Amino acid sequence: MTKNRLGQAGGILRQCLAMGATILLISQPVAWPAGPAPIGQITTNGNAAINGASAVTGASVFSGDRIEVSHRSTAALALSRGSRVVFIGPSSAQVKSGNGQLTAVLNQGKVAFRSTPDAPLVVEASGTRTVPKSQGGVFTVALDGETLEVTALKGSAEVIAANRSAEVPEGKTLRATLGPEPSPDAPIEGAHNNLDDVAIYGALGMSGTALGIAAYELTRGCQTVSPASIGCQIN
């Protein structure tokens, strides 16, 4: 009789210990892995999407996100430390961050952007790279099929392709035809298309376009919204 009572008491004790250990484990704080930090916020006017989902003003943008902007629409991104980029629809692009540099990869369409010394911004378009000199200034890039146009509104930029590079002085527009992809041993790393039929013009005929208005807004710090509703209220 005594042995049975001792056995029952031991069983109850073991159950209590097990329950206490379970409660202890449950009550411990869980250290969830930190998610990626956003690289900026979006302001939309019209129809735009992030990774296929409808984008709303104030939404966060992360490195690797795909931005799609519909016809007669715009999407302005306020990026870290003063850099700005405005996509003019119809446009398709991707934004990336790495090695202390922001990159907008333009698949098609038009973009105006402001690069700052603290947050250098580079635009890639069909295997070419538009790199602001001194890491600052305001520029536009337009990609239409095999035609590339780069305008330096404030500051100068360098357009880098697989076969050559060309400087775009302030107040000038570079227009070029993109040639076929070169061999894998192309002389310039990171560029995948040739730059052919290069011509430099004065930056004329931009002020009446959505792209030109966006660029001029960026030179003024995006403090106002243009009549074309670029949606650059991002300061």
N, C-alpha and C positions, 0 to 999 in steps of 0.2 A: 504493500500500500504506500509505504513511504517512498519506495523507488519510483512508483508511478507519478506521485506528486512532484518528486524532484525532476523527473523527465519532462512533465508538463511545464514546470517552471523554467527549465532550460530552454524549451521550445519557444515559450513566450518571450524570453530574454533575447533569443536569437532574432525573432521577428521584430522586436523593438529596435535592436541594433541595425537591422537591415533597413527598416523604415527611416531611422534617423539618418543613415548614410544617404538614402535616396533624397530626403528633404534637403540635405546639405548640398548635394550635387545640383539639385534643381535651383536652389537659391543662389548659386554662384553666378556672377555676372558673365555674360557671353561676350567674348571679344570678336565681333564680326569684322571681316577684312574690309579695309577702307576702299570705297569706290573711287573711280577716276575723278579728278577735279575738272570742272568745266573750263573751257578756254575763252568763253565769251557768251554774249546774249544776242538774241535775234530780234529785230523789229521788222514786221512784215507790212506790206501794203498790197492787197490783192491776195493771190493764191501762191503759197509756198509750202514746201514740205521738207521735213527732216527725216531721213531714212524711210521715206515712203509715207510717213504720217503727217497729217496737216500741222503746220507750224503756227504757233500763236506768238504774238508779241510778248517778250519777256522770257521766252523759253531758253533754257541753257543749251549751249552747243559744246560738244566734246570732240576731242581729236579723233579723226576718222569719220565723222558724220558726213553724210551725203546731203547736199542742199539742192533742191530743184525749185525753180521759179517759173511760173506760168507766164504766158504772153500778157503784156500790159501790167505786169506786177513787178515788185521789187522786194528784196530782202537785204537789210542792212545788218551787219554783224559788228558789235562793239567787242573788240578783242582786248587782250591784256595790255596794260601799260600804254594805251593811247592809239594803237593801230586800229584801223577801220577798213571795212570792205563792204561794198554795195554791189549786189548782183542784179543785173537788169534782165528781166525775162523776155523771151524764153532762154533760160540758162540752166546748166547742170554743172555742179562742182562738188568738190570735197575739201574739207579743211583739216589740216594736220598740224601737230605741234611736236617738235623734237629737237634736241641739241640746241636749245635756246633760240629756235627759229620757228616762225609761223609760216605755213605754206598753204596757199589756196590753189587747188588743182582744177583748172577750168577745162571741162570736157567739151563744152560748146557755149556760145553766148557772149555776154559782155560783162565786164566787171570794172569798177573804179575802186581804187584802194589808196590808203594813206599808210605809209610805213614810218615808224619812229626809231630813233637810235636805240631806245631801250627795248623795243619789240620789233626787230626787223621782220618784214613780211615779204615773201617772195611769191610770185604767181607762175605756176607751170601751166603751159597750154600746148597740147599736142606735141609733147617731146621737146619743147623749148622752155627756157626759164627767163623771166623778167626780174632782174635783181636791181633794186635801187642802189645807186652809188652813194657812199657815205651812210647807207642804211636809212635814208630818210627821203621824204617827198610825197607827191601825189601823182598818181599815174592811172591810165586806163589800158585795158587789154581787151581786144575783141577778136574772137575766133569764129570765122564763117567758112566752113569747109576747109579748104587748103589755104585760105587767106588769113594772115595774121596782121593786126594793126596794134601798135603800142604807142601811146601818147604820153609824153612827159610834161605834165602841166606845171609842176613845181619840183625843181631838182632834176637830175639826170638819171638815166637808168641804162643798164646793159642787158641786151637780149642775147642769150647764149643758146646756140644750137649745136648739133653734132659736128658740123663742118666749119663753123665760124662763130664769132661774136660781133655784135654791132652796138655802138653807143647811140643812145637817143638823147640829144641835148634838150635842155629845158625849152619848152615852147615848140617842140618839133614832134612829128609823127613818123614812125617807121611803118612802112607797108612792105610785106614780103610774102612770097609763096613758099609753102612748106613742101619740101621735096620728099621722096620716099625714104623710108628708114634706112640708115647706113648699115654697114657690116658691124658685127659684134665688137670689133676692135676700133670703134670710133674714137677719135683723138680726144674728145671732150667728155669727161665723165658726167653722167647724169642727164645727158641730152640724147634724144633718140630720133630726131628728125633734122634734115638739112634745112638751111635757110637760104632760099634762092630769090633772085630778082628783087634784091633789097633796094628800096628807095626811101629817102628822107624828105618830108614835106613840112611846111609850116602847119601848126595845129589849128586849122581852120574848119569851120562848119560843125563844130561840136556843141556850141553854146545852146542851140535850139533843140538838142536831143536829150533824151533821158540820161544817157551816159554822160554827156557834157554837163548837165545840171548836177548830177551826182558828184562829178569830179570837182566842180566849183564849190559845192557844199562842203566837201571834204577839206578844201583849202581854208575854209572859214571855221573848221572845227565841228561841223555838223550841228551847229547851234540852232538852225532854223529848218523848217520844212519847205521845200521848193514848191512852186505852183504845180509841178508834175507829181507831187506827192511821193518823193523818193523815200520818205520815211526815215530820215537820218537824225531823229531825235535821240541821240545816243551819248551825249555828254553828261 
